[in-house]
């Protein structure tokens, strides 16, 4: 699977943006949130890195990482289960001096010795809140070609309204950029600007030795945030370039966007844009193919393996092992793994977490703006 030809190691921050979907991230990280009927959010950035030849990838977790570790295991599905390099999961408190980090500087400071012992020339940093088919090889090539100190990946889109609104959490930021002739001239932190922006993807690349030097000096001065406190104030001294990602990108910023981005994949052009460019790998679960019982009706759905459909399902995303009982009606729903909708139930605009049971003849309805969410393991 992996053609180890990228002179870069990857570092993923699984817990960034947990706060925007507290319902889904109450006992898991953003990286392990289920998406697109059989995947987790981390599958996309991890597969993208592997597809460009990266075979040395670390995840610096902050909290709620049991689900993520269970999903990733030893990294076998991504061909990262190996003696040297491969997949490395760094939990908080792994060392006596390590604390639960706030920003990227604090997170990277916890693995400085690891970074010093590696051989790759470059380091790519990324969050895991975007489902995408990103060409990291092209990013590396552009970084080398421009001779940049740092290259920041961005999309051209409007910043979601909920992020522009005031929120109490001051440990998470979003950034937009002013770019002239490819060079970043200004980085804006939590701007309220409307309209199409150069919206930072929280993906960047820089030299490994330069990163070690920057983090080492910044950490002792109490600096926590890489983009806000290091890149932004020194744009006149650093050659910071922008890299425009023009491919498909499903950015999760709240429950509404989670629902919307799942449902968009029912359109063939979106599905192809996300999955046709390069393969996306995920944890294997040995299930039978989805079974449609006589009398069942299914229209415009995405169903993973292991499902049993006896009722009527329309315009919905079904994860592995979902069961729809006889006479049940499911419309405009996202039903996660092993959800059971019993006979005669009628649900619309509902998101269920894993192992949820909707009892017989139960009626539930939300709407496009406010889908109903049912917590993991609940019986309704």
C-alpha positions as CSV (number, residue, x, y, z in Angstrom):
1,X,0.0,0.0,0.0
2,X,2.6,2.5,1.1
3,X,5.3,3.7,-1.3
4,X,7.7,5.3,1.1
5,X,8.9,8.2,-1.0
6,X,7.8,11.3,1.0
7,X,10.6,12.9,3.0
8,X,8.1,14.1,5.6
9,X,6.5,12.9,8.8
10,X,2.9,13.6,9.8
11,X,1.5,14.9,13.1
12,X,-2.2,14.8,13.6
13,X,-4.1,16.6,16.4
14,X,-7.2,14.5,17.0
15,X,-9.0,16.6,19.6
16,X,-9.0,20.0,17.8
17,X,-12.5,21.3,17.4
18,X,-14.1,18.8,19.8
19,X,-15.9,21.7,21.3
20,X,-18.0,22.4,18.2
21,X,-19.8,19.1,18.4
22,X,-20.0,18.4,22.1
23,X,-22.8,15.8,21.6
24,X,-20.7,13.6,19.3
25,X,-17.4,14.3,21.2
26,X,-18.6,13.8,24.7
27,X,-16.7,10.4,25.0
28,X,-14.7,10.4,21.7
29,X,-12.4,12.8,19.9
30,X,-13.2,14.7,16.7
31,X,-10.9,12.3,14.9
32,X,-13.0,9.3,15.8
33,X,-16.4,10.7,14.9
34,X,-18.2,8.4,12.4
35,X,-18.7,9.8,8.9
36,X,-19.9,8.6,5.5
37,X,-21.5,5.3,6.6
38,X,-18.3,3.4,7.4
39,X,-15.4,5.8,8.1
40,X,-14.1,7.9,11.0
41,X,-12.9,11.5,10.4
42,X,-9.3,10.5,11.0
43,X,-9.4,8.0,8.2
44,X,-9.3,10.8,5.6
45,X,-6.2,12.7,6.7
46,X,-4.4,9.5,7.7
47,X,-5.2,7.9,4.3
48,X,-4.2,11.0,2.5
49,X,-0.8,11.0,4.2
50,X,-0.3,7.3,3.5
51,X,-1.3,7.7,-0.1
52,X,1.5,10.2,-0.7
53,X,4.2,7.9,0.7
54,X,4.3,9.0,4.4
55,X,5.0,6.1,6.7
56,X,5.8,7.9,9.9
57,X,2.7,9.4,11.5
58,X,2.0,10.5,15.1
59,X,-1.3,11.4,16.7
60,X,-1.0,13.6,19.8
61,X,-4.1,13.0,21.7
62,X,-5.5,15.2,24.5
63,X,-8.6,13.4,26.0
64,X,-11.3,10.8,25.1
65,X,-8.9,8.8,23.1
66,X,-10.1,5.2,23.8
67,X,-12.4,5.2,20.8
68,X,-9.6,6.4,18.6
69,X,-7.1,3.8,19.8
70,X,-9.7,1.1,19.3
71,X,-10.3,2.2,15.8
72,X,-6.7,2.7,14.7
73,X,-5.2,-0.3,16.6
74,X,-1.7,-0.9,15.3
75,X,-2.4,0.9,12.0
76,X,-2.7,-2.3,10.0
77,X,-5.4,-1.1,7.6
78,X,-3.1,1.8,6.6
79,X,0.0,-0.4,6.4
80,X,1.5,1.4,9.3
81,X,1.9,-1.6,11.6
82,X,5.7,-1.8,11.5
83,X,8.8,-2.1,13.7
84,X,10.2,1.3,12.8
85,X,8.2,4.4,12.2
86,X,4.6,3.6,11.3
87,X,1.8,4.8,13.5
88,X,2.6,6.4,16.9
89,X,-0.2,7.5,19.3
90,X,1.0,9.8,22.1
91,X,-1.4,10.1,25.0
92,X,-1.3,12.9,27.6
93,X,0.8,12.2,30.7
94,X,3.0,9.7,28.7
95,X,5.9,11.3,30.6
96,X,6.1,12.8,34.0
97,X,6.7,16.3,32.5
98,X,3.8,16.1,30.0
99,X,0.5,17.8,30.6
100,X,-2.7,18.1,28.7
101,X,-1.9,20.6,26.0
102,X,-3.7,23.7,24.9
103,X,-2.2,24.7,21.6
104,X,0.1,23.1,19.0
105,X,3.3,24.5,20.6
106,X,2.5,22.7,23.9
107,X,1.5,19.5,22.1
108,X,4.7,19.5,20.0
109,X,6.9,20.3,23.1
110,X,5.8,16.9,24.5
111,X,7.4,15.1,21.6
112,X,10.5,17.2,21.0
113,X,12.9,14.3,21.8
114,X,10.9,12.1,19.3
115,X,11.2,14.8,16.6
116,X,14.9,15.2,17.2
117,X,15.5,11.4,16.7
118,X,13.7,11.3,13.3
119,X,15.3,11.6,9.9
120,X,12.6,13.2,7.7
121,X,13.4,16.7,6.4
122,X,9.8,18.0,6.7
123,X,6.9,17.9,9.1
124,X,3.3,18.1,8.1
125,X,0.8,19.2,10.9
126,X,-2.9,18.6,10.5
127,X,-6.2,18.5,12.5
128,X,-8.9,15.9,11.7
129,X,-12.1,17.8,11.3
130,X,-12.1,17.8,7.5
131,X,-13.1,14.9,5.3
132,X,-11.1,15.4,2.1
133,X,-9.0,13.8,-0.5
134,X,-6.0,16.0,-0.1
135,X,-2.8,15.6,-2.2
136,X,0.0,15.9,0.4
137,X,2.6,15.1,-2.3
138,X,1.5,18.3,-4.1
139,X,1.8,20.3,-0.9
140,X,5.3,19.0,-0.3
141,X,6.3,19.8,-3.9
142,X,4.9,23.3,-3.7
143,X,6.6,24.0,-0.4
144,X,10.0,22.9,-1.9
145,X,9.4,24.8,-5.1
146,X,8.7,28.1,-3.4
147,X,11.5,27.8,-0.9
148,X,9.1,28.7,1.8
149,X,9.8,28.5,5.5
150,X,6.2,27.5,6.1
151,X,3.3,26.6,3.8
152,X,-0.3,26.9,4.9
153,X,-3.1,25.0,3.1
154,X,-6.4,26.9,2.7
155,X,-9.7,26.7,0.9
156,X,-11.7,29.5,-0.7
157,X,-15.0,29.5,1.2
158,X,-17.1,31.4,3.7
159,X,-16.4,30.9,7.4
160,X,-19.4,29.2,9.0
161,X,-21.7,31.5,11.0
162,X,-21.4,29.6,14.2
163,X,-17.6,30.0,14.2
164,X,-17.9,33.8,13.6
165,X,-20.3,34.1,16.5
166,X,-18.9,34.8,19.9
167,X,-18.1,31.7,22.0
168,X,-16.7,31.2,25.5
169,X,-14.0,28.7,24.5
170,X,-10.7,30.7,24.1
171,X,-8.5,27.6,23.5
172,X,-9.7,27.0,19.9
173,X,-9.2,29.4,17.0
174,X,-10.0,29.6,13.3
175,X,-7.9,31.6,10.8
176,X,-8.2,33.4,7.5
177,X,-5.4,34.8,5.5
178,X,-4.6,37.7,3.2
179,X,-2.5,36.4,0.4
180,X,-0.6,38.3,-2.3
181,X,1.2,36.5,-5.1
182,X,1.1,33.3,-3.1
183,X,2.7,34.8,0.0
184,X,0.7,35.1,3.2
185,X,0.7,38.8,4.3
186,X,-1.7,38.6,7.2
187,X,-3.2,35.9,9.4
188,X,-6.5,36.8,11.0
189,X,-7.5,35.1,14.2
190,X,-11.3,34.5,14.7
191,X,-12.3,37.3,12.2
192,X,-15.9,38.2,11.8
193,X,-15.5,38.9,8.1
194,X,-18.3,37.6,5.8
195,X,-18.1,36.4,2.3
196,X,-15.5,34.1,0.6
197,X,-12.3,34.0,2.6
198,X,-8.9,32.3,2.3
199,X,-9.9,29.9,5.1
200,X,-7.0,28.1,6.7
201,X,-7.4,24.3,6.8
202,X,-5.1,23.9,9.9
203,X,-2.7,22.0,7.6
204,X,0.9,23.2,7.3
205,X,4.3,22.0,6.4
206,X,7.7,23.2,7.5
207,X,11.2,21.9,8.1
208,X,11.6,19.4,10.9
209,X,14.7,21.1,12.4
210,X,13.2,24.5,12.0
211,X,10.1,23.3,13.9
212,X,12.2,21.8,16.7
213,X,14.0,25.2,17.1
214,X,10.8,27.2,17.0
215,X,8.9,25.0,19.5
216,X,11.8,24.7,21.8
217,X,12.2,28.5,22.1
218,X,8.5,29.3,22.2
219,X,7.6,26.7,24.9
220,X,10.0,28.1,27.4
221,X,8.4,31.5,27.0
222,X,4.9,30.2,27.6
223,X,3.7,30.4,24.0
224,X,1.0,27.9,23.2
225,X,-0.3,28.6,19.7
226,X,1.8,28.2,16.6
227,X,-0.3,30.1,14.0
228,X,-1.5,32.9,16.3
229,X,1.7,33.5,18.3
230,X,4.5,32.6,16.0
231,X,3.5,32.7,12.3
232,X,1.3,35.7,12.4
233,X,3.6,38.2,14.3
234,X,6.6,37.3,12.1
235,X,5.2,37.2,8.6
236,X,7.7,39.9,7.6
237,X,10.6,37.7,8.7
238,X,9.3,34.3,7.6
239,X,8.5,33.3,4.1
240,X,5.0,31.9,4.6
241,X,3.3,30.7,1.5
242,X,-0.3,29.7,0.9
243,X,-1.4,26.5,-0.8
244,X,-4.9,26.4,-2.3
245,X,-6.8,23.1,-2.0
246,X,-9.5,23.1,-4.7
247,X,-10.8,19.6,-4.1
248,X,-13.7,18.4,-2.1
249,X,-13.6,19.3,1.6
250,X,-16.3,18.5,4.2
251,X,-15.5,20.6,7.2
252,X,-17.3,19.7,10.5
253,X,-17.9,22.8,12.6
254,X,-21.2,21.9,14.3
255,X,-24.0,19.4,14.3
256,X,-25.8,21.1,11.4
257,X,-22.7,20.8,9.2
258,X,-22.1,17.2,10.4
259,X,-25.6,16.3,9.2
260,X,-25.3,18.4,6.0
261,X,-21.9,17.0,4.9
262,X,-23.1,13.4,5.4
263,X,-26.3,14.1,3.4
264,X,-24.3,15.7,0.6
265,X,-22.6,12.4,-0.1
266,X,-25.9,11.1,-1.4
267,X,-25.2,13.1,-4.5
268,X,-23.0,11.2,-6.9
269,X,-20.7,14.1,-7.8
270,X,-19.9,14.7,-4.1
271,X,-19.3,11.1,-3.4
272,X,-16.9,10.8,-6.4
273,X,-15.1,14.0,-5.5
274,X,-14.4,12.6,-2.0
275,X,-13.5,9.0,-2.8
276,X,-12.5,8.6,-6.4
277,X,-9.2,10.5,-6.4
278,X,-7.3,8.1,-4.1
279,X,-8.4,5.3,-1.7
280,X,-9.6,6.0,1.8
281,X,-8.8,3.2,4.3
282,X,-10.7,2.3,7.5
283,X,-10.9,-0.4,10.1
284,X,-12.3,-3.6,8.7
285,X,-15.4,-5.2,10.3
286,X,-16.3,-8.6,8.9
287,X,-20.0,-8.2,8.2
288,X,-22.4,-9.8,5.7
289,X,-23.5,-7.6,2.8
290,X,-26.6,-5.4,3.5
291,X,-29.8,-7.4,3.1
292,X,-33.0,-6.1,1.7
293,X,-36.0,-8.2,2.8
294,X,-39.0,-8.7,0.5
295,X,-41.2,-5.6,0.7
296,X,-38.5,-3.2,1.8
297,X,-38.1,0.1,0.0
298,X,-34.8,2.0,-0.3
299,X,-34.4,5.2,-2.3
300,X,-31.2,7.4,-2.4
301,X,-29.4,5.9,0.6
302,X,-25.8,5.1,1.5
303,X,-25.7,1.8,3.4
304,X,-22.6,0.1,4.8
305,X,-22.2,-3.6,5.2
306,X,-24.2,-5.6,7.8
307,X,-27.4,-3.7,7.5
308,X,-30.9,-5.4,7.5
309,X,-33.7,-3.4,5.8
310,X,-37.3,-4.5,6.1
311,X,-39.0,-1.1,6.1
312,X,-38.9,2.0,4.0
313,X,-35.7,4.1,3.9
314,X,-35.2,7.3,1.9
315,X,-32.4,9.8,1.6
316,X,-30.4,8.5,4.6
317,X,-27.0,7.4,5.7
318,X,-26.8,3.9,7.3
319,X,-23.7,2.8,9.1
320,X,-22.6,-0.8,9.7
321,X,-25.1,-3.2,11.3
322,X,-28.2,-0.8,11.2
323,X,-31.5,-2.7,11.3
324,X,-34.8,-1.2,10.0
325,X,-37.8,-3.2,11.1
326,X,-40.9,-4.1,9.0
327,X,-43.2,-1.1,8.4
328,X,-40.7,1.4,9.8
329,X,-40.1,4.6,7.9
330,X,-36.7,6.3,7.9
331,X,-36.3,9.6,6.0
332,X,-33.4,12.1,6.0
333,X,-31.6,10.4,8.8
334,X,-28.0,9.5,9.8
335,X,-28.0,6.3,11.7
336,X,-24.7,5.2,13.2
337,X,-23.4,1.7,13.8
338,X,-25.8,-1.0,15.1
339,X,-28.8,1.4,15.4
340,X,-32.1,-0.5,15.5
341,X,-35.3,1.0,14.3
342,X,-38.1,-1.3,15.4
343,X,-41.3,-2.2,13.4
344,X,-43.7,0.7,12.7
345,X,-41.4,3.5,13.9
346,X,-41.4,6.7,11.9
347,X,-38.3,9.0,12.1
348,X,-37.2,11.9,10.0
349,X,-34.2,14.3,10.4
350,X,-32.7,12.2,13.2
351,X,-29.1,11.5,14.0
352,X,-28.5,8.4,16.2
353,X,-25.2,7.6,17.8
354,X,-24.0,3.9,18.1
355,X,-26.1,1.2,19.6
356,X,-29.3,3.2,19.7
357,X,-32.8,1.6,19.7
358,X,-35.9,3.3,18.4
359,X,-38.8,1.4,19.8
360,X,-41.8,0.1,17.9
361,X,-44.3,2.7,16.6
362,X,-42.2,5.6,17.9
363,X,-42.4,8.9,16.0
364,X,-39.5,11.3,16.0
365,X,-38.9,14.3,13.7
366,X,-36.5,17.2,13.5
367,X,-35.8,19.4,10.6
368,X,-32.9,20.3,8.3
369,X,-31.7,23.1,10.6
370,X,-32.1,21.2,13.8
371,X,-31.9,17.4,13.4
372,X,-32.8,15.4,16.5
373,X,-29.8,13.7,18.1
374,X,-30.0,10.5,20.2
375,X,-27.1,9.7,22.4
376,X,-25.0,6.5,22.2
377,X,-26.7,3.4,23.7
378,X,-30.0,5.2,24.4
379,X,-33.4,3.5,23.9
380,X,-36.2,5.8,22.8
